[in-house]
Amino acid sequence: MIKAIAVDDEPVALDIIGMHAEKVPFLQLEAKFVNAITALEYLNQHETDLLFLDIKMPDISGIEFYNSLVKKPSLIFTTAYSEHAVTGFDLEATDYLLKPITFPRFLRACNKVHETIQKNRELLSDHIFIKDGYTLIKIHLDEILFIEATGNYLKYVLKNKQILTRSTMKEALETLPPARFIQVHRSFIINSDQVQRIERHQLILAGQTIPISSSYTGNVLSRFQE
């Protein structure tokens, strides 16, 4: 989930951003501000992934505001003036939205941010935490061979042990980097780095046979033929 805030001196513009944000499943608009100073106080106290920022505001411009930040989140400029686009990209803004902001254009900008943040998170993270009863256990990604769904539980099969946790395949996929892990069957997620051989309807991983269902065959072949 991407945590975002919006800063704009026009309440109507903030309402439009809020309305669009509600339609984007991976985006959580945490707060909206008409006052840049209040927004600055919020950013100093809260982790924020993305900033929707108007360029032309009273007292301080969006450009001056962003330059003042010590920790800079991803940036999408919002502006009524197309000539500001060049300035926006000079500041390494991911995108800029020209008012009035349409939902398709808003979604395209959010998708750019989502892709960048996901790649950065994959590069930075080498582990996940999963629940074992009331305990959270740290698991290094390279220790995972595969994950198998069994009833309401998932079985994490590691190189030297197995851990059973109450979870779903969807929840597991949301925590695992897609560059390394792929679902090959409704009941199996595998670590693609551990695959030894791929056959017509199955693959061999650490000496074990994992089935490939027909609905996932295309994804599997495209992954390993890249």
C-alpha positions as CSV (number, residue, x, y, z in Angstrom):
1,M,0.0,0.0,0.0
2,I,1.3,3.5,-0.9
3,K,0.7,6.1,1.7
4,A,0.1,9.6,0.2
5,I,-0.9,13.1,1.1
6,A,-2.1,16.0,-1.1
7,V,-1.2,19.7,-0.7
8,D,-3.2,22.3,-2.6
9,D,-4.6,25.7,-1.7
10,E,-7.8,24.8,-3.7
11,P,-10.2,22.6,-1.7
12,V,-11.9,21.6,-4.9
13,A,-8.7,20.2,-6.3
14,L,-8.1,18.3,-3.1
15,D,-11.6,16.8,-3.3
16,I,-10.9,15.6,-6.9
17,I,-7.6,14.0,-5.8
18,G,-9.4,12.4,-2.9
19,M,-12.2,11.0,-5.1
20,H,-9.7,9.6,-7.6
21,A,-7.6,8.1,-4.8
22,E,-10.5,6.1,-3.5
23,K,-10.6,4.2,-6.8
24,V,-7.0,3.1,-6.7
25,P,-6.6,-0.1,-4.7
26,F,-2.9,0.3,-3.9
27,L,-3.2,3.9,-2.8
28,Q,-4.2,5.3,0.6
29,L,-4.6,9.1,0.8
30,E,-3.8,9.7,4.4
31,A,-4.4,13.4,4.6
32,K,-5.2,16.6,2.5
33,F,-3.8,20.0,3.3
34,V,-4.7,23.5,2.0
35,N,-1.8,24.9,4.1
36,A,1.8,24.0,3.2
37,I,3.1,24.6,6.7
38,T,0.6,22.2,8.3
39,A,1.6,19.7,5.6
40,L,5.3,20.1,6.5
41,E,4.5,19.4,10.2
42,Y,2.7,16.2,9.1
43,L,5.5,15.0,6.9
44,N,8.0,15.5,9.8
45,Q,5.9,13.1,11.9
46,H,4.6,10.5,9.5
47,E,6.1,8.1,7.0
48,T,4.8,9.1,3.6
49,D,5.5,7.4,0.2
50,L,3.9,9.9,-2.2
51,L,3.2,13.6,-2.3
52,F,0.6,15.2,-4.6
53,L,1.7,18.8,-4.7
54,D,0.3,21.9,-6.3
55,I,3.1,24.1,-7.8
56,K,1.5,27.6,-7.5
57,M,0.4,28.2,-3.9
58,P,0.4,31.4,-1.7
59,D,3.3,32.0,0.7
60,I,5.5,29.2,-0.7
61,S,5.5,27.5,-4.1
62,G,5.3,23.7,-4.4
63,I,8.8,23.8,-5.8
64,E,10.2,25.7,-2.8
65,F,8.2,23.4,-0.4
66,Y,9.6,20.2,-1.9
67,N,13.1,21.5,-1.9
68,S,12.8,22.3,1.8
69,L,12.0,18.6,2.7
70,V,14.8,16.6,4.3
71,K,13.2,13.3,3.5
72,K,11.6,13.5,0.1
73,P,8.8,11.2,-0.8
74,S,7.9,10.3,-4.4
75,L,6.4,13.4,-6.1
76,I,3.5,14.1,-8.4
77,F,3.0,17.7,-9.2
78,T,-0.5,19.1,-9.9
79,T,-0.8,22.3,-11.8
80,A,-3.0,24.4,-14.0
81,Y,0.0,25.6,-16.0
82,S,1.5,23.2,-18.5
83,E,4.8,25.2,-18.7
84,H,5.6,24.0,-15.2
85,A,6.0,20.4,-16.4
86,V,9.7,21.0,-17.3
87,T,10.4,22.3,-13.8
88,G,8.6,19.3,-12.3
89,F,10.9,16.9,-14.1
90,D,14.0,18.9,-13.2
91,L,13.1,18.0,-9.6
92,E,12.8,14.4,-10.5
93,A,9.0,14.4,-10.1
94,T,7.6,11.0,-11.2
95,D,4.8,12.8,-13.1
96,Y,2.8,16.0,-13.3
97,L,-1.0,16.2,-13.6
98,L,-2.6,19.1,-15.4
99,K,-5.8,20.4,-13.9
100,P,-8.6,19.5,-14.3
101,I,-7.3,16.1,-13.4
102,T,-9.1,13.1,-15.1
103,F,-9.1,9.7,-13.5
104,P,-7.3,7.9,-16.3
105,R,-4.5,10.4,-16.2
106,F,-4.4,10.2,-12.4
107,L,-4.3,6.4,-12.5
108,R,-1.4,6.4,-15.0
109,A,0.6,8.6,-12.7
110,C,-0.1,6.4,-9.7
111,N,0.9,3.3,-11.6
112,K,4.3,4.9,-12.4
113,V,4.9,5.6,-8.7
114,H,3.7,2.1,-7.7
115,E,6.1,0.5,-10.1
116,T,9.1,2.5,-8.9
117,I,8.3,2.0,-5.2
118,Q,7.8,-1.7,-5.7
119,K,11.2,-2.1,-7.4
120,N,12.9,-0.1,-4.7
121,R,11.3,-2.2,-2.0
122,E,12.4,-5.4,-3.7
123,L,15.9,-4.1,-3.8
124,L,16.0,-3.1,-0.2
125,S,14.2,-6.1,1.4
126,D,15.8,-9.5,1.7
127,H,13.4,-10.9,4.3
128,I,9.7,-11.1,5.4
129,F,8.0,-11.8,8.7
130,I,5.3,-14.4,9.1
131,K,3.2,-15.4,12.0
132,D,3.7,-18.7,13.8
133,G,1.0,-18.7,16.4
134,Y,1.5,-15.5,18.3
135,T,5.1,-15.1,17.2
136,L,6.5,-13.3,14.2
137,I,9.3,-15.1,12.6
138,K,11.9,-13.5,10.3
139,I,12.5,-15.5,7.1
140,H,15.2,-14.6,4.6
141,L,13.8,-14.8,1.1
142,D,16.6,-17.0,-0.2
143,E,15.7,-19.7,2.4
144,I,12.2,-20.1,0.9
145,L,11.8,-23.0,-1.5
146,F,8.0,-22.9,-2.0
147,I,4.8,-22.1,-0.3
148,E,1.8,-24.5,-0.3
149,A,-1.8,-23.7,0.6
150,T,-3.5,-26.2,2.8
151,G,-7.0,-25.3,4.0
152,N,-6.9,-22.0,5.7
153,Y,-3.2,-22.2,6.2
154,L,0.0,-21.8,4.2
155,K,3.0,-24.0,4.6
156,Y,6.3,-22.2,4.0
157,V,8.8,-24.9,3.0
158,L,12.3,-23.6,3.7
159,K,15.7,-25.2,3.1
160,N,15.9,-26.6,6.6
161,K,12.4,-26.4,8.1
162,Q,8.7,-25.8,7.5
163,I,6.5,-23.2,9.0
164,L,2.7,-23.3,9.1
165,T,0.8,-20.0,9.2
166,R,-2.8,-18.9,9.0
167,S,-2.9,-16.9,5.8
168,T,-4.0,-16.8,2.2
169,M,-2.2,-17.0,-1.2
170,K,-3.2,-13.4,-1.9
171,E,-1.7,-12.2,1.3
172,A,1.5,-14.1,0.7
173,L,1.9,-12.7,-2.8
174,E,1.5,-9.1,-1.5
175,T,4.5,-9.6,0.8
176,L,6.8,-11.4,-1.7
177,P,8.8,-9.6,-4.4
178,P,7.3,-10.6,-7.8
179,A,10.7,-10.6,-9.4
180,R,11.6,-13.7,-7.4
181,F,8.3,-15.5,-6.5
182,I,5.6,-16.7,-8.9
183,Q,2.3,-18.6,-8.4
184,V,2.3,-21.8,-10.5
185,H,-0.8,-23.4,-9.2
186,R,-3.8,-22.3,-7.0
187,S,-2.0,-24.1,-4.1
188,F,1.7,-23.3,-4.9
189,I,4.0,-20.3,-5.0
190,I,7.6,-21.0,-5.8
191,N,10.9,-19.3,-5.5
192,S,12.0,-19.0,-9.1
193,D,15.7,-18.9,-8.1
194,Q,15.4,-22.5,-6.7
195,V,13.9,-24.2,-9.8
196,Q,16.1,-26.9,-11.2
197,R,14.0,-28.2,-14.1
198,I,10.7,-27.3,-15.9
199,E,8.7,-30.1,-17.5
200,R,5.3,-30.0,-19.3
201,H,3.0,-29.9,-16.3
202,Q,5.4,-29.7,-13.4
203,L,8.7,-28.3,-12.2
204,I,11.5,-29.7,-10.1
205,L,12.6,-27.6,-7.2
206,A,15.1,-28.8,-4.5
207,G,14.4,-32.4,-5.5
208,Q,10.6,-32.0,-5.1
209,T,7.9,-32.0,-7.8
210,I,5.6,-29.0,-7.9
211,P,2.5,-29.1,-10.3
212,I,1.9,-26.3,-12.8
213,S,-1.8,-25.8,-13.5
214,S,-2.9,-24.9,-17.0
215,S,-4.1,-21.4,-16.0
216,Y,-0.5,-20.5,-14.9
217,T,1.5,-22.2,-17.6
218,G,1.8,-19.0,-19.7
219,N,3.2,-17.0,-16.8
220,V,5.6,-19.7,-15.8
221,L,7.0,-20.1,-19.4
222,S,7.3,-16.4,-19.9
223,R,9.2,-16.0,-16.5
224,F,11.8,-18.6,-17.4
225,Q,12.2,-17.7,-21.0
226,E,13.0,-14.1,-20.4
